[in-house]
């Protein structure tokens, strides 16, 4: 598995902001930009992979999600504050997504930045444009190098938000490709027994946490929003 990024963090939105699907929040600690994701329900999962079944309805409250994957510059600020431990190595410049971080490092950064890791349901809901029946964050058109950093497009991760054609309706960047993103949930090999309220699936515990979104290394099939 190639290195994972911290992720696009989430936090619950003030009621006044939750009513606007395109509502944006002023940059917070480390310059994180928060985007409002409206409440709603959607069909989570797909018939494509065995661990994406059964397809099931999930209802979610509104929340805010960081516009971008966490960058080297943002993560370094947490390290310099004495809260986060440094990754095994930084790859690329300030605007590259931070990699070589484990789940606990991702969780610690999220708390320091005033948010938390997204639940798997929140992540997929946001990656589907707030619950639309999309295969990819931009719609149903195939994943190409114009829309996502995937295999054949680059020899490594690209700076954040380099593929604006692949953004979600709400404006989230790199939900498909570039680097994998950690979520809060433990991995289970099917959705039998999964929460229907958008909460993280933490009981029973598993052996690994869920990461989402694909990366620059695999192909188009691995950047589907349900994968």
CORHUBEL-V441225 format. One record per pair of residues at least 6 apart in sequence whose C-alpha atoms are under 7 Angstrom apart, sorted by the first residue. I is the first residue (numbers start at 1). J is the second residue. D is the distance in whole Angstrom. If there is no record, write none. Layout:
# CORHUBEL-V441225
i=<I & I>
j=<J & J>
d=<D & D>
This chain:
# CORHUBEL-V441225
i=<3 & 3 & 4 & 4 & 4 & 4 & 4 & 4 & 4 & 5 & 5 & 5 & 5 & 5 & 5 & 5 & 5 & 5 & 5 & 6 & 6 & 6 & 6 & 6 & 6 & 7 & 7 & 7 & 7 & 8 & 8 & 8 & 8 & 8 & 8 & 9 & 9 & 9 & 9 & 9 & 9 & 9 & 10 & 10 & 10 & 10 & 10 & 10 & 10 & 10 & 11 & 11 & 11 & 11 & 11 & 12 & 12 & 12 & 13 & 13 & 13 & 13 & 17 & 17 & 18 & 18 & 18 & 18 & 19 & 20 & 20 & 21 & 21 & 21 & 21 & 22 & 22 & 23 & 23 & 24 & 24 & 24 & 25 & 25 & 25 & 26 & 26 & 27 & 27 & 29 & 30 & 30 & 32 & 33 & 33 & 34 & 34 & 34 & 34 & 35 & 35 & 35 & 35 & 36 & 36 & 36 & 37 & 37 & 37 & 37 & 37 & 37 & 38 & 38 & 38 & 39 & 39 & 39 & 40 & 40 & 40 & 41 & 41 & 41 & 41 & 41 & 42 & 42 & 42 & 42 & 42 & 43 & 43 & 43 & 43 & 44 & 44 & 44 & 44 & 45 & 45 & 45 & 45 & 45 & 45 & 46 & 46 & 46 & 46 & 47 & 50 & 51 & 51 & 51 & 52 & 52 & 52 & 52 & 53 & 53 & 54 & 54 & 57 & 58 & 58 & 58 & 59 & 59 & 59 & 60 & 60 & 67 & 67 & 67 & 68 & 68 & 68 & 68 & 68 & 69 & 69 & 70 & 70 & 71 & 71 & 71 & 71 & 71 & 72 & 72 & 72 & 72 & 72 & 72 & 72 & 73 & 73 & 75 & 78 & 78 & 79 & 79 & 84 & 84 & 84 & 85 & 87 & 87 & 88 & 89 & 90 & 90 & 95 & 95 & 96 & 96 & 96 & 97 & 97 & 103 & 107 & 107 & 110 & 110 & 117 & 117 & 118 & 118 & 119 & 119 & 119 & 119 & 119 & 119 & 120 & 120 & 120 & 120 & 121 & 122 & 124 & 124 & 125 & 127 & 127 & 127 & 127 & 128 & 128 & 128 & 128 & 129 & 129 & 129 & 129 & 134 & 135 & 135 & 136 & 136 & 137 & 137 & 137 & 137 & 137 & 137 & 138 & 138 & 138 & 143 & 145 & 146 & 146 & 147 & 147 & 147 & 147 & 148 & 148 & 148 & 148 & 148 & 149 & 149 & 149 & 149 & 150 & 150 & 150 & 150 & 150 & 150 & 150 & 150 & 151 & 151 & 151 & 151 & 154 & 156 & 157 & 157 & 157 & 158 & 161 & 161 & 164 & 167 & 167 & 175 & 176 & 176 & 176 & 177 & 177 & 177 & 177 & 177 & 178 & 178 & 179 & 179 & 179 & 180 & 180 & 180 & 180 & 180 & 181 & 181 & 181 & 182 & 182 & 182 & 183 & 183 & 184 & 184 & 185 & 185 & 185 & 185 & 185 & 186 & 186 & 186 & 186 & 186 & 186 & 186 & 187 & 187 & 187 & 187 & 188 & 194 & 195 & 212 & 213 & 213 & 214 & 214>
j=<99 & 100 & 99 & 100 & 101 & 179 & 180 & 181 & 182 & 69 & 70 & 97 & 98 & 99 & 101 & 179 & 180 & 181 & 182 & 70 & 98 & 101 & 106 & 181 & 182 & 69 & 70 & 181 & 182 & 65 & 66 & 67 & 68 & 69 & 70 & 65 & 66 & 110 & 115 & 116 & 117 & 118 & 63 & 64 & 65 & 66 & 115 & 116 & 117 & 118 & 63 & 64 & 65 & 115 & 116 & 62 & 63 & 64 & 36 & 62 & 63 & 64 & 23 & 36 & 36 & 37 & 38 & 62 & 38 & 36 & 38 & 36 & 37 & 38 & 170 & 36 & 170 & 35 & 36 & 34 & 35 & 36 & 33 & 34 & 35 & 33 & 34 & 33 & 34 & 113 & 74 & 77 & 66 & 66 & 67 & 64 & 65 & 66 & 67 & 64 & 65 & 66 & 67 & 63 & 64 & 65 & 62 & 63 & 64 & 65 & 126 & 130 & 62 & 63 & 130 & 60 & 61 & 62 & 59 & 60 & 61 & 57 & 58 & 59 & 60 & 131 & 57 & 58 & 59 & 125 & 131 & 55 & 56 & 57 & 58 & 55 & 56 & 57 & 58 & 52 & 53 & 54 & 55 & 56 & 226 & 52 & 53 & 55 & 226 & 53 & 190 & 189 & 190 & 191 & 190 & 191 & 226 & 227 & 190 & 191 & 191 & 192 & 196 & 196 & 197 & 198 & 196 & 197 & 198 & 197 & 198 & 171 & 172 & 173 & 160 & 161 & 172 & 173 & 174 & 97 & 160 & 97 & 98 & 94 & 95 & 96 & 97 & 98 & 90 & 93 & 94 & 95 & 96 & 97 & 98 & 94 & 95 & 98 & 84 & 109 & 85 & 86 & 105 & 108 & 109 & 105 & 100 & 101 & 100 & 100 & 98 & 99 & 159 & 160 & 158 & 159 & 160 & 159 & 160 & 182 & 116 & 117 & 116 & 117 & 183 & 184 & 183 & 184 & 183 & 184 & 185 & 198 & 199 & 200 & 183 & 184 & 185 & 200 & 198 & 198 & 225 & 226 & 131 & 137 & 168 & 175 & 225 & 134 & 136 & 137 & 225 & 137 & 168 & 169 & 170 & 140 & 224 & 225 & 224 & 225 & 166 & 167 & 168 & 175 & 176 & 225 & 166 & 167 & 168 & 220 & 153 & 163 & 165 & 163 & 164 & 165 & 166 & 163 & 166 & 174 & 176 & 177 & 177 & 178 & 215 & 216 & 177 & 178 & 215 & 216 & 217 & 218 & 219 & 220 & 216 & 217 & 218 & 219 & 216 & 216 & 178 & 179 & 216 & 178 & 173 & 174 & 173 & 173 & 174 & 213 & 213 & 214 & 223 & 213 & 214 & 215 & 216 & 223 & 215 & 216 & 214 & 215 & 216 & 211 & 212 & 213 & 214 & 215 & 211 & 212 & 213 & 210 & 211 & 212 & 210 & 211 & 200 & 209 & 200 & 201 & 202 & 209 & 210 & 201 & 202 & 205 & 206 & 208 & 209 & 210 & 206 & 208 & 209 & 210 & 206 & 201 & 201 & 227 & 223 & 225 & 222 & 223>
d=<5 & 5 & 5 & 6 & 6 & 6 & 5 & 6 & 7 & 7 & 7 & 6 & 6 & 5 & 6 & 6 & 6 & 5 & 7 & 6 & 7 & 7 & 5 & 6 & 6 & 5 & 6 & 4 & 5 & 6 & 5 & 7 & 6 & 5 & 7 & 6 & 5 & 6 & 6 & 6 & 5 & 6 & 7 & 5 & 4 & 6 & 5 & 6 & 6 & 5 & 6 & 5 & 7 & 5 & 6 & 7 & 4 & 6 & 7 & 6 & 5 & 5 & 6 & 6 & 6 & 7 & 5 & 6 & 6 & 7 & 7 & 6 & 6 & 5 & 6 & 6 & 5 & 6 & 5 & 6 & 5 & 6 & 6 & 5 & 6 & 6 & 7 & 4 & 7 & 5 & 5 & 7 & 6 & 6 & 6 & 6 & 5 & 5 & 6 & 5 & 5 & 6 & 6 & 6 & 4 & 7 & 6 & 5 & 6 & 7 & 7 & 7 & 5 & 7 & 7 & 5 & 5 & 4 & 6 & 6 & 7 & 7 & 5 & 4 & 6 & 6 & 6 & 6 & 7 & 7 & 5 & 6 & 5 & 4 & 6 & 6 & 5 & 6 & 7 & 5 & 6 & 7 & 5 & 7 & 5 & 5 & 6 & 6 & 6 & 6 & 7 & 5 & 4 & 7 & 6 & 7 & 7 & 7 & 6 & 6 & 6 & 7 & 6 & 4 & 6 & 6 & 6 & 5 & 6 & 6 & 5 & 7 & 5 & 6 & 6 & 7 & 6 & 5 & 7 & 6 & 7 & 6 & 6 & 6 & 6 & 5 & 4 & 5 & 7 & 7 & 5 & 6 & 6 & 6 & 5 & 5 & 7 & 7 & 5 & 7 & 6 & 6 & 7 & 6 & 6 & 7 & 5 & 5 & 6 & 7 & 7 & 7 & 5 & 6 & 6 & 4 & 6 & 7 & 6 & 6 & 7 & 6 & 5 & 6 & 5 & 5 & 5 & 6 & 5 & 5 & 6 & 7 & 6 & 5 & 6 & 7 & 6 & 7 & 5 & 6 & 6 & 6 & 5 & 5 & 7 & 6 & 6 & 5 & 7 & 5 & 6 & 6 & 5 & 5 & 7 & 5 & 6 & 6 & 5 & 5 & 7 & 6 & 5 & 7 & 7 & 6 & 5 & 6 & 5 & 5 & 5 & 6 & 7 & 5 & 7 & 5 & 4 & 6 & 6 & 7 & 6 & 5 & 5 & 5 & 7 & 5 & 5 & 7 & 6 & 4 & 6 & 6 & 6 & 7 & 5 & 5 & 5 & 5 & 7 & 6 & 5 & 6 & 6 & 6 & 5 & 6 & 7 & 5 & 7 & 6 & 5 & 6 & 5 & 6 & 5 & 4 & 5 & 6 & 4 & 5 & 6 & 4 & 6 & 6 & 6 & 5 & 5 & 5 & 5 & 5 & 6 & 6 & 4 & 6 & 6 & 6 & 6 & 7 & 5 & 5 & 6 & 6 & 6 & 6 & 6 & 6 & 5 & 6 & 4 & 6 & 6 & 6 & 5 & 5 & 7 & 6 & 6 & 7 & 5 & 7 & 5 & 5>
